[in-house]
Amino acid sequence: MKYMMLLVSEAGAWESIPEAKQKEIFGRIGQWWGELNGKGKIVEGYQLQPVHTATTVKLNGGKPVVTDGPFAEAKETIGGYGVLNVANLDEAIAIAKSWPGGGKVELRPVVEREGM
């Protein structure tokens, strides 16, 4: 079973952390990610660029409108994601509990369809 693991933090929280501490956190995340990837538990994932780099496309009266920035102002932002390949929700929760990056982790089951 696959789960999307969304890595969420307070807007601006990362920028407030001293650079040396950021490097330490990235080191722990890299080790954590590598171990789970080696076991086949994380099958894909990426860190996302900061929210100010976002582009939003939404329909307005049936016509697409493109704007710079995120869809809405938010107190939280998604900093990255991973796709977990696990036996069940309990295993996904156990992985999420071990996330070394702080903030919170949202888990959602992935809809898997043949041919897609």
C-alpha positions, 0 to 999 in steps of 0.5 A, a space after each residue: 500500500 502506498 501513502 503520500 507523506 507530506 512534510 509540513 512546517 510553520 511558514 518561515 520556521 526554517 528560515 529562523 533556524 541558524 545555518 549550522 543547525 539546518 546542516 545538522 537537521 539535513 544530515 539527520 534527514 539524509 541518513 533517515 531517508 537513505 535508510 528507508 530508501 534502502 529498505 524500499 519503504 520510501 520509493 520517491 520524494 523531494 524537498 520543495 523550493 520555498 513557497 515564494 517560488 510557487 506558481 498557481 493555476 486556477 480556473 476563473 469563470 472556466 478560464 485558467 488564470 496563472 499567478 505567482 505564489 501559493 494558492 492561499 496565504 497559509 500559516 503552514 507550508 509543505 516543504 517536501 514529500 515522500 511516497 511510502 510503500 508500506 504494508 498498512 497505515 500502522 507502518 506509515 505512522 511508525 515511519 512518520 513518527 520517526 521523521 527527524 525534520 520537525 514540524 508535522 507529517 500528513 499521511 494520505 493513502 494513494 489511489 492506485 489504478 492500473 495503467 496510470 
